[in-house]
Amino acid sequence: MITKIVKKRVLSQPVYEPGKPIEEVARELGFDPSNIAKLASNESPFGSSPKAVEAVRAWAENAWLYPDGSCYDLKARLAVERGVEPEQLILGNGSNEIIELLGHVFLAEGDEVVFGSQAFIVYKLVTLLFGARPVEVPMPEFTHDLGAMADAVTDRTRLVFVASPNNPTGTANSEDELLEFARSLPEHVVFCLDEAYAEYCESAPDMRPLMAEGRNIICMRTFSKIFGLAGFRIGYGYTGAEMAGLLNRVRQPFNVNAAAQVAAMAALDDTAFVDDCRRHNLDNGQALLEGLRQLGLDPVPSQANFLLVEFADAGEAFQVLQNGGVIVRPLQPYKLPNHLRLTIGTQEQNQKMLNLLSSYLHG
Ligand SMILES: *Cc1c(COP(=O)(O)O)cnc(C)c1O
């Protein structure tokens, strides 16, 4: 019995449920994959930056070489982008890996990690993986209650996670609020600010002055969302040089593959593409919000590329959409069994979703 030799905590570790892949739904329904809209994982409906795709094509004949494990060129480029020193950066196999690296560096059995009750679920998974205790703070109006989170900090707290905008709620906290919160945390706590959707907003909170004061703060970003590179798995954190050094110590030598590094560099230079994606997401998101309201639904206003929507029967709504070729995300793992998360798609995809919901809700 292999379970006898397994670490106890692995047996109780919850499993992450990703959005259903297009191919799987196509097989189940007998659909052509090209007729299926995947609006389940907050991927960009506008695809990858064409410059990134071109750069990766040109790179492909070098695939026999190991990547640059230090990500030298990309760090130099990102340092300029974020206005930090290269030594302040940690690259990851998606920003999910950075969350895990934080666990490696900071979490031991019995430590506590504070996050919101409807925060991105990977915080909880990583907490449990390291035998630490999740301290989940209620989120009134689906928004992080930073005062209550500060109150939840104890001597055992090591990490506090806030995503702004948060997934799956789409809500954000103001820069002033976040700065005040960061200043209020004691020295034995690391403030982890997840900025996965920052590029969808007009501006992002600037934590760098507080990092420069020597506070324990890390901000995390990803190439999976607005840059449209989810398949390459690349994200990064910027923090104090000492913390970046510790995180670099616990990663695998080649944790970020070479294609991802090449793609990320090119995508950073494709500012016109990113600006277009931001603008289209705003327009399409506003139209989708209004369309859903006209159907009598009440989506949570979002700062990101998805909408949180409550249904009388979310399971049924999910099935209706999926049978019509639109995959969205059920939210039982987030204790939101009556809600679905809808990624904002192209105009056409959103219209398809609205049409399906209209005939479901109003005959
Ligand atoms: C999508 C997402 C990420 C990014 O994950 P990657 O591992 O970089 O693909 C991180 N945080 C939040 C809140 C997200 O929604």
The ligand as an ORCA input file, in Angstrom:
! r2SCAN-3c Opt
* xyz 0 1
  C      -3.738     33.653    -13.773
  C      -3.256     34.074    -12.450
  C      -1.916     33.969    -12.127
  C      -0.896     33.564    -13.163
  O      -0.592     32.284    -13.195
  P       0.606     31.781    -14.136
  O       1.175     30.682    -13.326
  O       1.559     32.900    -14.336
  O      -0.033     31.338    -15.399
  C      -1.483     34.398    -10.897
  N      -2.344     34.934    -10.019
  C      -3.638     35.088    -10.308
  C      -4.523     35.760     -9.334
  C      -4.135     34.644    -11.522
  O      -5.428     34.767    -11.802
*
